[in-house]
Amino acid sequence: MKGRAVITGADGGMGSEITKSVAAAGYEVVMLCYDAKSGEACRNRIAQETGNEQISVRQVDLSVMAEVKRVAESLLAERIPIRLLMNNAGTMCTHFQQTPDGLERTVAVNYVAPYLLSRLLLPLMDAGSRIVCMVSCTYAIGKITPEFFTHGKRGSFWRIPIYSNTKLALWLFVRRLASEVSKQGIIVNAADPGIVSTEIIRMDMWFDPLTDIFYRPFIRTPKQGAATAVHLLLDELPAHTTGKMFASCKERKLSEKYLNHPQMDTLWSDTAHYLQTHCGINLE
């Protein structure tokens, strides 16, 4: 085995493709899944297809920070170094849902959970370890307002802006985390999968069938969407490839605004403060 890999949302559309590629590359894989039954079925299929039996499933609800902390502590207790961490899980809630921690659910799953999981697992990582976060091109329309944590956005609920806000937040986390761990040689990057046909695309609004018809020719398969993340996890990368965003397996050139966003540092500290005051989790 080449080492341990941890993958969130590992039984989903892109998650299962990423898990399969990482398992085929010879890593022991820990699949973090919301549904244990679905996770086990996916695990068995991938083990059979790859011949890698070193795949396990751990159930976790990423919308609940105590659950994220629990699964991280179980990994820490095993003291097995982590070579790859793939923050793949994501959601786009169609209506307002508040978690037990007072977070809007999309914000909890898409941003706060990968922030917390990554920071908690850092003691198991060293030079050469890689962290990849699944972002989206919608980061470019994202805005972080004071209502971000509790409601996702200012004003009434609307799923697309909230989703975009979480992807901007996750990108800012990638940039700041890459800077934080650069001296340790840990590599942190973001993967934009494009528009992918997964369960996150929900047809619940009256205009969705029209949207579906318009965008369908441009929608990628889960395997195509997963390709960039797999590239960042497994392929040899040029020196100093950290704190970058990739799309279609190529580095995306970003404006200065997104390379040194004015809210990058404040969001990092505000998230830590929220976790401490509302979830009882101290990261400092």
N, C-alpha and C positions, 0 to 999 in steps of 0.2 A: 504494500500500500504506500502511496505517495504522501499520505497524511490525511487529516480529517477536514471535511468540508461541511459547512452548515448552510442550509438553504431554506428560506422562508417561503411559504406558499408553494411548497415543493411538489404538490400533487395537482396543481392547476395547469392551465394550457401551456404557458411558457415555462412555468416551474418544473413540470415533468420533463420537458425537453432539456432544460438546463441540468436537472438531476441525472438524466440519462447520459448526457455528454460527460459530466463530471465523473459519474460511476464508470463509464467506459474508459476514461483516462486513468483509472486505477486509484481513485481516492475512496476512502471510507466516507460515506455520506450520512449525515444526520438530517432527516427531513422534518422540518417544523410545519405541521399541518393543523388547520382548524378542525377538520373532521378526521378522526383517527381511522375510521373504517375506510374512507376514501383513500387516505394515505397508505394504509396497508395494501390495498388492492393495487395502487400505483407502484408501491415498493416491490411487490411480488412480480409484477409485469416487467419492471426495469431490471430486477435481479436476473430474471430468466433471459431477457434480451441481451444483457451485457455480460452475464456470467459472473457478476460481482455480487457476492452475498453479504458484503460488508455495508449494508444499508439498513438503517433503522428509522423508525417513525416516533416522533414525540408530539403529542397533542398540545396546542397552545392557542389561546384566543388573544391575538395581537392587539385587540381593542382594549384589553384590560392590562394595565401596567404591572399589577401584581403577578399576573400570569407570565409576562415577559421576564420579570425578575426571577420568577421561580425556575423557568426553563434555563435561563442563563446561569443561575446558581447550580443547577444540576450538572451543567457542562463544566463549570469551574471546579466543582468538587471532583470531577474525574481527572483533572489535570492533564488532559490530552491536548497537545498543541493544535491550534486551528490554523490551517494554511489558507483556507478559502472561506469567506463569509459572503453569501449572496442574499442581499435584502431585496427579494423579488416580490413578496406579497403586496397586494394593493387592492383597493376597493373604490367604488364611486357610489355612495349612498344616494338613493332617489328621493329620500325625505329626511328631515332632521331626526337624528338619533343621538342621544347623549349617553356617554359611557358612565360607568360607576365613578370614574375619576373626574367627571365634569367636562370631558372633552367631546367635541363633535367627532362622530365615529370615523369619518373619512380621514380627519386630521390624526386621530389616534393610530389608525392602521398604517397609513401611508407615510407619516412623518415621525410621530413621537416614538412609536415602537422601534423602527430601525435606528433612531437616535439612541434610545436606551439600550437596545440589544448590542449595538456596535460598541458603545462605551463600556458596557459591563464585560464584554468578552475580550477587550484589549489585553488583559494580563495573559491570555493564552496565545497571543500573536507576537511574532518577532520578525526580524528582517526577512523580506520575501513574501510574507503573508499578504493576501490581497482581500480587499473589501470592495464589493461592487454594489451600487444602489441603482434600482430601476427607476429612471425619471421619465420624462415625457416632453415633447416639443411644446406642450402647453405651459411649461414653466415661464415662457416669454410673456404670457398675459397674467401671470400670477401677481398677487399683491398681499403683503403681510400687514394687516391692520391690528389694532388692539383686540379685536374680536376673534382673531384667528384661532386660538386654542379652544374656546368654548362654542363658537358658532361657525367657524370656517371662513366667514367673510362678514363684511358690514352689510346690514340690510337683510332682506328676506332670503330664505334658503333658495339656492340654485346650485345644482350639483356640479356643473361644468366649471364655473369660477372657483368653487371650493376645491375641486380636484386639482385645478391649475395652481392654486395657492399652495397646496401640499407638495406639489412637484417643484415649485420654486424653493420652498423651505428645504426640501430634501437635497436639492442641488447646492444650496448655501451650506448645508451640513457637510456635504462631500468636500467642498472647498475648505472649510474650516478644519474638518477632521484630518484632511490630507496634510495641512500645515502642522497640526498638533503632533502627528505621528511620523513626520518625515525623518526626524533624527533616528527613529527606531528602524527605519527601512521598510515600514509597512506601506503598501500601495493602496490608494483609495481612488476609485473612479466611478463615473456615472455612465449608464447605458440607456440610450433612447431607442426603444424598440420600434418606433413608428406606430401606425394605427394597426392594431392586431385583433383578429377575431378570437376573443376570449369572453368569458362570462361577465367581465367587467362592463361590456357593452350591453346595456339593458334597453329593451324596446318597451318602455312604460309610458312614454308621452305620445300625444296624438300625432306629433310631427316626426316621430322616430322612423316609421316605415319609409317616409320620403327621404330622410337622412340616410337610411340604410341603402336605398337604391342608388343614391348619388355617390356614396363613398365606397360601396362594395368592391368596385374594380381596383381600388387603391389599398384595400385592407390586406395585411399580410397574414400568413398562417402563423400559428404559435411557434413553429420551428424557425421560420424566417425572423420572427420578432425576437426570438431567444438568441439568435446568432451573435449579436454584438456583445451581449453579456457573456456568452461562452468564450468569445474572443478575449475579452478582458480578464476572464478567470484563468484560461488555460494557455493561451498563446504567448510566445516570447514577445515582450514589449520593448520599444526603444527606451533608453535610459531616461530617467526623470519623467516617466509617464505616470504622473499622479496628480490628482486634483483636476482631471480632465473630463470632458463629456464626449462620448463617442456615439455616432449614429451610423448604421450600415457598415460597422467595423472600421470606421475612419474617425479621426479626431474632428470634432466640430469646432470651428473657429467662432469664438464668442466675443462680444463687445466688452469693453472695459467695465461697463456697468455690471455685467454678470460675472466677471472675473474678480472684481473687488466691490461687491455690492455693499452699499452703506449699512444694510441691516444684518450682514453676515455675523458680526460679533455679538450684536445685541440679541439676535435670535438664539444663538448658542447659549448665552447666559440666561435668557428668559425661559428657555426650555428646561434648563437645569433647575431654575427657581420654581417653575411650575411642578416639576417632578418632586421636588422637596416639600413644597407647601401643600400640594393637593394629593400626592401619592405616598408621601413618607419615604421617598427614595433619595438618598444623598449621594451625589456623584463626585463631590469635591473631596 
